[in-house]
């Protein structure tokens, strides 16, 4: 997969995670966090123009992984990054 494809897959997963968090349907969240981590582990060698986005995302993603999905800001953070990564995937 290309870096762009991986970033888009991460964005789609974040949209799902945000929706499930918002709807308090948290059963599949651990599975999709693991799936997202798998994509992140494969993401390397991307365009240097994407570096600042990647570094900012990693900070927020680490916070998502360590915060319960019932936290009021959890879904909003996931939705925000789904949107940002969808638009910036072309830079990857």
Secondary structure, 3 states (H helix, E strand, C coil): CCHHHHHHHHHHHHHHHHHHHHCCCCCCHHHHHHHHHHHHHHCCCCCHHHHHHHHHHHHHHHHHHHCCCCCHHHHHHHHHHHHHHHHHHHHC
